[in-house]
Amino acid sequence: MIDAHHHIWRRADMPWLNGPDQPRIFGAYDDLKRDYLIEEYLVDRAGTGIDKSVYVQANWAPERFEDEVAWVEAVAVDHGWPNAIVAFADFTADDVRPQLDRLSKYPLMRGVRQQLHWHENPAYRFAARADLATDPTLQANVAHLSDYGWSFDLQVFPDQMADAAALAAACPRVTFILQHAGMLEDTSDEGWKTWREGVALLAARKNVVVKLSAFGTFIRKNDPDFIATMMGATVGVFGADRCLFGSNFPIEKLWTDYGSLFGAFRVAAAGLSMTEQDAIFRDTAARVYRI
């Protein structure tokens, strides 16, 4: 089984851990202001059956994007984990290819993430503007990923999904992985309606898959019922063969432990066929991230 989204970090390399430089959509995070290294991650996931993982960029200082990958690659050489890396690059640059060229020498490179999520609440806002996915320069740069064989981890809120679908349409040779099933923050009837409409637009793009992860982000707890609702709704639109599990550890460690979190996902998937469960917990991630 594969954990398709986790982080490790050294506090010294993470300036946001020590100050308010970036918004933190997951709330207070004092317990994370420390090293979280691969040894702790391996202890956290012990006994779950997870035997491979994907590291997703953790917002080092932007100019150190290659340093982050170099360090994670070295960790993997020493420990055999993680098994794939999703890096950062700045797709608002005039030409992103010099950055991608620097990353291309690392064997574990599989994809890139630049967080595009924007929210009217400044605490949840990350991108410079809400419609960044429609920017012609960004779209042209994302399209270059196909030349490297890399995917794009797509992080947006539900009301940005129409723009995100336009980005996916503009880059048909790139595989997009919708982060955290679209980050449903507003669980009102209107919020669910916006999410369902946006997810349907993205699911209509055959080059988009979806990551089932971070469902505790806005409710600040591990809620098996909410996980089951999100999984059922997402699988119902995308199909299990376009869904993949991610722990979002250690962020979710703020309110739960790995075993409890993974157990809730396994229970949520129990009503699916074994083929569908295999897709969510192994096969989709293995295909998308080539591990």
Protein Blocks (a to p, Z undefined) as FASTA:
>chain_A
ZZfbdcdddfklmmklnmckbccfkbpaklmnccddfklmmmmmgonlpabdcdddehia
fklmmmmmmmmmmmmmmnopafbdcddddfkbmblklmmmmmmmpmklgbdcddfbdcfb
lklpmbfbfklmmpmklmmmmmmmmmnopacdddddfklmmmmmmmmmmmmmbccddehh
lpaablcfklmmmmmmmmmmmmmpmkbccddehklmmnopacfklmmmmmmmmmmmnopk
lgccdekiaklmmmpcfklmmmmmmmmmmmpcfklmmmmmmmmmmmmnoZZ
